[in-house]
Amino acid sequence: MPTAQTLDELAAQLPDGALITDPVKMEAYRWDRANDPDAGVPLAVVRAGCADDVQATVRFAAATDTPIIPRGAGSGLSGGSTAQNGAIVLSVERMREITIDPVTLTAVVQPGAFNGEVKAAAAQHGLWYPPDPASFEFCSIGGNIATNAGGLCCVKYGVTTDYVLGMKVVLSDGRLVTLGGPRLKDVAGFSLTKLFVGSEGLLGVITEVTLRLVHAQRRPSTLVATFKSLEAATNSVLGITQKLRPSMLEFMDNPTINAVEDETRMGLDREAAAMLIVQSDEPAGFAQHEIETIAEICTAGGATECYHTDDPDEGEAFIAARRIAIPAVEKKGTILLEDVGVPLPHLGRLVEGIEEISRRREVLVAVMAHAGDGNTHPLVVFDPTDDGQRERAHLAYGEIIDLAVSLGGTITGEHGVGRLKRPWLADYLGPDVLELNHRIKRALDPQGIFNPGSVLEIPEGS
């Protein structure tokens, strides 16, 4: 365990103010948005300003066998950046530089830059960075890469890994390596760049990333459809995706609709069992045809209302309503946030099964989803002062995970395993794939200093 003297040695290698040991100042670095109740008290926080700071911190940690918890904006939803007792929280929040190259259609970005900042910088050149988490205004690119974040546009434009061309990473011995680069095609050697996407801080610390950009999105047309039953809504999702690929296809169930309506007072149908928000960004004539076809599918599938608008402000109001769904539901109580996904044909069985679990366990579960790819975000809501309700909520949380897996789904689509879903990972992966994960972890981090306790339970003696 490092002493105050050895921490002074680390401080000497860092800029003034980069090392924080004041317990009051460190308090803000103990949790991410998952609010893990088991968060520890770190030994120190390092606010790195460049790759050199990251290297100095990692070398110190390796020499003193001190755990490191990499941290971006702290917007994670699975407890992946939860602090641990005696660990160093390595924050990259100060590393925010963004450079756009309009010729190669790439962006070179430091990991602390917000997703929304990258979008804004790209837009100045008529370009667009498509990955679009609901938290885009305050989530970091480093965190997006750590969990392979998706978002509202993923049904057509894919997820973070589809836009990562290269990166610079500090390994567990302090070396800075460059993986990939601004090339659209490169198959020299193993795809190590992709290995670090979704690695949740277990393999190294990303200090720079090269992102692929595309030309600016066309102004979308928006359709909102409401349904009297979950079955009608999910069947319509299948009908749409079998014929078309809209640029957005989002789902909200009745508890989510009501939570959002409580916040916005925008006139959403409180009686609807479900609502779909769909956008098309095809060229004008094609977009009209796509929206009309989607409206026909929804109407034939039992939609009680289909509303279409080409007005960008009006369309954005519906998208904003979807983006605030999680904060709106959070106001109803403490939440356990799920991130399960299933193959699209089983989306209906998943959301109907979640409704049954909610009823049986007598806890509120609000479901929103990136319906176009089957990734759902059920929020289990409970009163933290009610022990019985808390217990039922945790049972419901586990049952939702088990249901998704039984339908051929996954325990996490884009939020990561973190600490909250670690108990389910071994059964989900199976022993052989789990052992491969352990083998990769040992190869790149033999001391186990990167984010211990997150994602993998490392066997004794490993």
C-alpha positions as CSV (number, residue, x, y, z in Angstrom):
1,M,0.0,0.0,0.0
2,P,1.5,3.4,-0.9
3,T,2.3,5.8,1.9
4,A,1.9,9.5,1.9
5,Q,5.6,9.7,1.0
6,T,5.2,7.5,-2.1
7,L,2.1,9.5,-3.1
8,D,4.3,12.6,-2.9
9,E,6.6,10.9,-5.4
10,L,3.6,10.5,-7.8
11,A,2.6,14.1,-7.2
12,A,6.0,15.2,-8.2
13,Q,5.6,13.6,-11.7
14,L,2.2,15.3,-12.2
15,P,1.1,18.9,-12.8
16,D,0.2,20.9,-9.8
17,G,-3.3,20.1,-8.6
18,A,-3.6,16.9,-10.6
19,L,-3.3,14.6,-7.6
20,I,-6.2,14.9,-5.1
21,T,-6.2,13.2,-1.7
22,D,-8.7,15.5,0.2
23,P,-11.6,13.1,1.1
24,V,-14.1,15.9,0.5
25,K,-12.9,16.6,-3.0
26,M,-12.6,12.9,-3.8
27,E,-16.3,12.3,-2.8
28,A,-17.5,13.2,-6.3
29,Y,-15.3,10.5,-7.9
30,R,-16.7,7.5,-5.8
31,W,-19.8,6.8,-8.0
32,D,-21.0,6.8,-11.5
33,R,-24.7,7.1,-12.3
34,A,-25.4,3.6,-11.1
35,N,-24.8,4.8,-7.5
36,D,-23.4,1.5,-6.3
37,P,-24.0,1.4,-2.6
38,D,-20.8,-0.6,-2.1
39,A,-18.6,2.2,-3.5
40,G,-15.3,2.5,-1.6
41,V,-13.1,5.4,-0.7
42,P,-10.1,5.9,-3.1
43,L,-6.6,6.4,-1.9
44,A,-6.3,9.3,-4.4
45,V,-7.7,10.8,-7.5
46,V,-5.5,11.7,-10.5
47,R,-7.0,14.2,-13.0
48,A,-4.8,13.5,-16.0
49,G,-4.3,16.2,-18.5
50,C,-2.3,14.2,-21.1
51,A,-1.0,10.8,-21.9
52,D,2.2,11.5,-19.9
53,D,0.1,11.9,-16.8
54,V,-1.6,8.6,-17.5
55,Q,1.7,6.8,-18.0
56,A,3.2,8.2,-14.8
57,T,0.1,7.1,-12.8
58,V,0.0,3.6,-14.3
59,R,3.8,3.1,-13.7
60,F,3.3,4.2,-10.1
61,A,0.4,1.8,-9.7
62,A,2.4,-1.1,-11.2
63,A,5.4,-0.4,-8.9
64,T,3.2,-0.2,-5.8
65,D,0.6,-2.8,-6.8
66,T,-2.1,-0.2,-6.5
67,P,-5.5,-0.7,-8.3
68,I,-6.5,1.9,-10.9
69,I,-10.1,2.8,-11.7
70,P,-10.3,4.5,-15.1
71,R,-13.0,7.2,-15.2
72,G,-14.5,9.3,-17.9
73,A,-17.5,11.6,-17.2
74,G,-18.9,9.3,-14.5
75,S,-22.1,8.8,-16.6
76,G,-21.9,5.0,-16.6
77,L,-24.9,3.0,-15.6
78,S,-23.4,-0.3,-14.5
79,G,-21.0,0.7,-11.8
80,G,-18.0,0.3,-14.0
81,S,-16.2,3.3,-12.5
82,T,-17.2,2.7,-8.9
83,A,-14.3,3.6,-6.6
84,Q,-12.6,1.0,-4.4
85,N,-10.9,1.4,-1.1
86,G,-7.2,2.0,-1.5
87,A,-7.4,2.5,-5.3
88,I,-6.4,5.4,-7.5
89,V,-9.3,6.8,-9.6
90,L,-7.7,7.9,-12.8
91,S,-9.9,10.6,-14.3
92,V,-9.5,11.7,-18.0
93,E,-12.1,14.5,-17.6
94,R,-9.5,17.1,-18.4
95,M,-8.4,15.4,-21.7
96,R,-10.9,17.1,-24.0
97,E,-9.0,18.0,-27.3
98,I,-10.8,17.4,-30.6
99,T,-9.3,17.7,-34.1
100,I,-11.4,17.2,-37.2
101,D,-9.9,16.3,-40.5
102,P,-12.6,17.0,-43.2
103,V,-10.4,15.4,-45.9
104,T,-10.2,11.9,-44.4
105,L,-13.5,12.3,-42.6
106,T,-12.0,11.5,-39.2
107,A,-11.8,13.0,-35.7
108,V,-8.8,12.6,-33.4
109,V,-10.3,12.9,-29.9
110,Q,-9.1,12.7,-26.3
111,P,-11.2,10.4,-24.1
112,G,-12.7,13.1,-21.8
113,A,-14.4,14.9,-24.7
114,F,-18.2,14.6,-24.5
115,N,-20.0,12.8,-27.3
116,G,-22.0,16.0,-27.9
117,E,-18.8,18.0,-28.2
118,V,-17.5,15.7,-31.0
119,K,-20.8,16.0,-32.8
120,A,-20.7,19.8,-32.6
121,A,-17.1,19.9,-33.8
122,A,-17.9,17.6,-36.7
123,A,-21.0,19.7,-37.6
124,Q,-18.8,22.7,-38.2
125,H,-17.4,20.9,-41.2
126,G,-20.7,19.5,-42.4
127,L,-19.9,16.1,-40.8
128,W,-21.6,13.9,-38.3
129,Y,-20.6,11.5,-35.6
130,P,-23.5,9.0,-35.5
131,P,-23.3,7.1,-32.1
132,D,-26.0,8.8,-30.1
133,P,-26.6,7.7,-26.5
134,A,-29.5,9.5,-24.7
135,S,-26.8,11.0,-22.5
136,F,-24.8,12.4,-25.4
137,E,-24.6,15.9,-23.9
138,F,-22.7,14.6,-20.8
139,C,-21.2,11.2,-21.6
140,S,-17.5,11.0,-22.6
141,I,-16.1,9.3,-25.7
142,G,-13.8,7.3,-23.5
143,G,-16.8,5.9,-21.7
144,N,-18.6,5.3,-24.9
145,I,-15.7,3.2,-26.1
146,A,-15.4,1.4,-22.8
147,T,-18.9,0.1,-23.1
148,N,-19.4,0.2,-26.9
149,A,-22.3,2.6,-26.5
150,G,-25.1,2.7,-29.1
151,G,-28.0,5.0,-28.8
152,L,-31.0,6.2,-30.6
153,C,-29.6,6.1,-34.2
154,C,-28.1,2.6,-33.9
155,V,-30.8,0.8,-35.8
156,K,-29.4,2.3,-39.1
157,Y,-26.0,3.7,-38.2
158,G,-24.6,1.1,-35.8
159,V,-22.7,1.6,-32.5
160,T,-19.4,3.0,-31.3
161,T,-17.2,0.2,-32.5
162,D,-18.4,0.9,-36.1
163,Y,-16.7,4.3,-35.9
164,V,-13.5,3.5,-34.0
165,L,-10.5,3.4,-36.5
166,G,-7.7,3.6,-34.0
167,M,-6.5,4.6,-30.6
168,K,-3.6,5.2,-28.3
169,V,-3.6,3.1,-25.1
170,V,-1.4,3.0,-22.0
171,L,-0.8,-0.6,-21.0
172,S,-0.3,-2.0,-17.5
173,D,3.5,-1.5,-17.6
174,G,3.1,2.1,-18.6
175,R,3.9,1.8,-22.3
176,L,1.9,3.9,-24.7
177,V,0.9,1.9,-27.9
178,T,-0.8,3.0,-31.1
179,L,-3.4,0.7,-32.5
180,G,-5.0,1.3,-35.9
181,G,-5.3,4.7,-37.4
182,P,-7.0,6.9,-40.0
183,R,-7.4,4.1,-42.5
184,L,-10.8,2.6,-43.5
185,K,-9.2,-0.8,-44.3
186,D,-6.4,-2.4,-42.3
187,V,-6.1,-6.1,-41.5
188,A,-2.5,-6.2,-40.5
189,G,-2.3,-8.3,-37.3
190,F,-5.0,-9.1,-34.9
191,S,-7.8,-6.4,-34.5
192,L,-6.4,-5.1,-31.2
193,T,-8.3,-1.8,-31.6
194,K,-11.6,-3.7,-31.5
195,L,-10.4,-5.7,-28.4
196,F,-10.3,-2.5,-26.4
197,V,-13.8,-1.4,-27.5
198,G,-16.1,-2.6,-24.8
199,S,-13.3,-3.7,-22.5
200,E,-14.6,-1.5,-19.6
201,G,-11.2,-0.3,-18.4
202,L,-9.9,-3.8,-17.7
203,L,-7.1,-3.9,-20.3
204,G,-5.6,-0.4,-20.5
205,V,-6.3,3.3,-20.4
206,I,-7.3,5.0,-23.7
207,T,-5.6,8.4,-24.2
208,E,-6.6,9.2,-27.8
209,V,-9.0,7.8,-30.3
210,T,-9.4,8.2,-34.1
211,L,-13.1,8.2,-35.1
212,R,-14.7,7.8,-38.4
213,L,-17.2,10.6,-39.4
214,V,-19.9,10.6,-42.1
215,H,-21.5,13.4,-44.0
216,A,-24.1,15.4,-42.1
217,Q,-27.4,13.7,-41.6
218,R,-30.3,14.9,-43.7
219,R,-33.2,16.6,-41.9
220,P,-35.4,13.7,-40.6
221,S,-39.1,13.2,-40.8
222,T,-40.7,12.0,-37.5
223,L,-43.6,9.6,-36.9
224,V,-45.1,8.9,-33.5
225,A,-47.5,5.9,-33.1
226,T,-49.4,4.8,-30.0
227,F,-50.8,1.4,-29.3
228,K,-53.4,-0.2,-26.9
229,S,-51.2,-3.3,-26.3
230,L,-47.5,-4.2,-26.0
231,E,-48.1,-7.0,-28.6
232,A,-49.4,-4.6,-31.2
233,A,-46.4,-2.3,-30.7
234,T,-43.7,-5.0,-30.8
235,N,-45.4,-6.7,-33.8
236,S,-45.3,-3.3,-35.6
237,V,-41.6,-3.1,-34.8
238,L,-41.1,-6.5,-36.5
239,G,-43.2,-5.4,-39.5
240,I,-41.1,-2.2,-39.9
241,T,-37.7,-3.8,-39.6
242,Q,-38.6,-6.7,-42.0
243,K,-39.2,-4.1,-44.8
244,L,-37.3,-0.9,-43.9
245,R,-34.3,0.5,-42.0
246,P,-35.4,3.8,-40.4
247,S,-32.8,6.1,-38.9
248,M,-34.5,5.8,-35.5
249,L,-37.0,3.3,-34.0
250,E,-37.6,3.9,-30.3
251,F,-40.1,2.3,-27.8
252,M,-41.7,3.5,-24.6
253,D,-44.2,1.6,-22.5
254,N,-47.0,3.0,-20.4
255,P,-45.1,3.7,-17.2
256,T,-42.4,5.5,-19.3
257,I,-44.9,7.5,-21.2
258,N,-46.5,8.7,-18.0
259,A,-43.2,9.6,-16.4
260,V,-42.2,11.6,-19.4
261,E,-45.6,13.3,-19.6
262,D,-45.2,14.3,-15.9
263,E,-42.0,16.1,-16.9
264,T,-43.0,17.6,-20.3
265,R,-46.8,18.1,-20.3
266,M,-46.6,17.7,-24.1
267,G,-49.9,15.8,-24.4
268,L,-48.7,12.2,-24.6
269,D,-51.5,9.6,-24.4
270,R,-51.4,8.4,-20.8
271,E,-53.7,5.5,-21.6
272,A,-51.4,4.1,-24.3
273,A,-49.7,0.8,-23.6
274,A,-46.8,1.7,-25.8
275,M,-45.5,4.4,-28.1
276,L,-43.1,4.2,-31.0
277,I,-41.0,7.1,-32.2
278,V,-39.7,6.6,-35.7
279,Q,-37.5,8.8,-37.9
280,S,-36.5,8.6,-41.6
281,D,-33.5,10.6,-42.9
282,E,-33.8,9.5,-46.5
283,P,-34.0,12.1,-49.2
284,A,-37.3,14.0,-49.3
285,G,-39.3,11.8,-51.6
286,F,-37.9,8.6,-50.2
287,A,-38.4,9.7,-46.6
288,Q,-42.1,10.5,-47.3
289,H,-42.5,7.0,-48.8
290,E,-40.7,5.4,-45.9
291,I,-42.8,7.2,-43.3
292,E,-46.0,6.5,-45.2
293,T,-45.1,2.8,-45.3
294,I,-44.3,2.8,-41.6
295,A,-47.6,4.5,-40.8
296,E,-49.4,1.8,-42.8
297,I,-47.6,-1.0,-40.9
298,C,-48.5,0.6,-37.6
299,T,-52.1,1.2,-38.5
300,A,-52.6,-2.3,-39.8
301,G,-50.9,-3.5,-36.6
302,G,-53.4,-1.8,-34.3
303,A,-52.0,1.7,-33.7
304,T,-54.6,4.0,-32.2
305,E,-52.9,7.1,-33.6
306,C,-50.1,7.8,-36.1
307,Y,-48.8,11.4,-36.1
308,H,-46.3,12.6,-38.7
309,T,-44.3,15.8,-38.8
310,D,-41.6,17.2,-41.0
311,D,-41.1,20.2,-38.7
312,P,-37.6,19.8,-37.2
313,D,-38.5,21.5,-33.9
314,E,-41.6,19.4,-33.4
315,G,-39.7,16.2,-34.3
316,E,-36.9,17.1,-31.9
317,A,-39.4,17.6,-29.1
318,F,-40.4,13.9,-29.3
319,I,-36.8,12.9,-29.4
320,A,-36.1,15.0,-26.4
321,A,-39.0,13.3,-24.6
322,R,-37.3,9.9,-25.3
323,R,-33.9,11.2,-24.1
324,I,-35.3,12.3,-20.7
325,A,-37.0,9.0,-20.1
326,I,-34.5,7.7,-17.6
327,P,-34.2,11.0,-15.6
328,A,-38.0,11.2,-15.6
329,V,-38.4,7.6,-14.2
330,E,-35.6,8.3,-11.7
331,K,-37.9,10.8,-10.0
332,K,-40.3,8.0,-9.1
333,G,-37.9,6.4,-6.7
334,T,-34.6,4.5,-6.6
335,I,-34.0,2.6,-9.8
336,L,-32.2,-0.6,-10.9
337,L,-31.4,0.0,-14.5
338,E,-31.4,-3.0,-16.9
339,D,-29.8,-3.1,-20.3
340,V,-30.9,-6.5,-21.8
341,G,-31.3,-7.2,-25.4
342,V,-32.9,-10.0,-27.4
343,P,-33.2,-11.0,-31.0
344,L,-35.9,-8.9,-32.6
345,P,-38.4,-11.8,-33.0
346,H,-38.4,-12.2,-29.2
347,L,-38.9,-8.5,-28.3
348,G,-42.6,-9.0,-27.7
349,R,-42.0,-11.9,-25.4
350,L,-39.4,-9.9,-23.5
351,V,-41.5,-6.8,-22.8
352,E,-44.6,-8.8,-22.0
353,G,-42.6,-11.0,-19.7
354,I,-41.2,-7.9,-18.0
355,E,-44.8,-6.6,-17.5
356,E,-45.7,-9.9,-15.8
357,I,-42.6,-9.8,-13.6
358,S,-43.5,-6.2,-12.6
359,R,-47.1,-7.3,-11.7
360,R,-46.0,-10.5,-9.8
361,R,-43.3,-8.7,-7.8
362,E,-45.4,-5.7,-7.2
363,V,-42.8,-3.2,-8.3
364,L,-42.9,-0.6,-11.0
365,V,-40.9,-1.4,-14.1
366,A,-40.7,1.2,-16.8
367,V,-39.4,0.0,-20.2
368,M,-37.8,2.0,-22.9
369,A,-36.0,0.5,-25.8
370,H,-33.9,0.9,-28.9
371,A,-36.6,-1.2,-30.5
372,G,-34.9,-1.5,-33.9
373,D,-32.1,-3.7,-32.6
374,G,-33.9,-5.3,-29.6
375,N,-31.9,-3.5,-26.9
376,T,-34.2,-2.6,-24.0
377,H,-33.7,-0.6,-20.8
378,P,-36.2,-1.7,-18.1
379,L,-36.0,0.4,-15.0
380,V,-37.0,-1.3,-11.8
381,V,-38.3,1.4,-9.4
382,F,-38.6,1.0,-5.7
383,D,-38.8,2.9,-2.4
384,P,-35.4,2.6,-0.7
385,T,-37.0,3.0,2.7
386,D,-39.3,-0.1,2.1
387,D,-37.1,-3.2,2.8
388,G,-39.7,-5.5,1.3
389,Q,-40.0,-3.5,-1.9
390,R,-36.3,-3.3,-2.2
391,E,-36.0,-7.1,-2.0
392,R,-38.7,-7.6,-4.6
393,A,-37.0,-5.1,-6.9
394,H,-33.8,-6.9,-6.7
395,L,-35.6,-10.2,-7.4
396,A,-37.3,-8.6,-10.4
397,Y,-34.0,-7.3,-11.7
398,G,-32.5,-10.8,-11.7
399,E,-35.6,-12.3,-13.2
400,I,-35.5,-9.8,-16.1
401,I,-31.9,-10.8,-16.8
402,D,-32.8,-14.5,-16.7
403,L,-35.8,-13.9,-19.0
404,A,-33.6,-12.1,-21.6
405,V,-31.0,-14.9,-21.6
406,S,-33.7,-17.6,-21.9
407,L,-34.9,-15.8,-25.1
408,G,-31.4,-16.0,-26.6
409,G,-30.6,-12.5,-25.4
410,T,-27.7,-10.7,-23.6
411,I,-27.2,-9.4,-20.1
412,T,-26.0,-6.1,-21.5
413,G,-26.3,-4.4,-24.9
414,E,-24.5,-1.2,-24.4
415,H,-24.1,-0.2,-20.7
416,G,-21.5,-2.8,-19.9
417,V,-21.3,-5.4,-17.2
418,G,-19.5,-3.2,-14.6
419,R,-20.0,-4.3,-11.1
420,L,-23.8,-4.6,-11.1
421,K,-24.1,-7.4,-13.6
422,R,-20.9,-9.3,-12.8
423,P,-22.8,-12.1,-10.9
424,W,-24.6,-13.1,-14.2
425,L,-21.6,-13.0,-16.5
426,A,-20.1,-16.5,-15.9
427,D,-23.3,-18.3,-16.6
428,Y,-24.0,-16.1,-19.7
429,L,-20.6,-16.7,-21.3
430,G,-20.1,-20.3,-20.2
431,P,-16.9,-21.7,-18.8
432,D,-14.8,-21.8,-22.1
433,V,-15.5,-18.3,-23.2
434,L,-15.1,-17.0,-19.6
435,E,-11.7,-18.7,-19.4
436,L,-10.7,-16.9,-22.7
437,N,-11.7,-13.6,-21.1
438,H,-9.6,-14.4,-18.1
439,R,-6.7,-15.4,-20.3
440,I,-6.8,-12.0,-22.2
441,K,-7.0,-10.1,-18.9
442,R,-4.0,-11.9,-17.6
443,A,-2.0,-11.3,-20.8
444,L,-2.6,-7.6,-20.8
445,D,-2.8,-6.9,-17.1
446,P,-0.9,-9.6,-15.3
447,Q,-0.9,-7.7,-12.0
448,G,-4.6,-7.1,-12.2
449,I,-4.3,-3.4,-11.5
450,F,-6.9,-2.2,-14.0
451,N,-10.5,-1.9,-12.6
452,P,-10.4,-5.0,-10.3
453,G,-13.8,-6.1,-9.1
454,S,-15.5,-4.9,-12.3
455,V,-16.8,-7.4,-15.0
456,L,-14.7,-10.4,-14.1
457,E,-14.3,-12.3,-10.9
458,I,-10.7,-13.3,-11.1
459,P,-10.1,-16.8,-9.7
460,E,-7.7,-17.1,-6.7
461,G,-4.1,-17.7,-7.7
462,S,-4.6,-16.2,-11.2
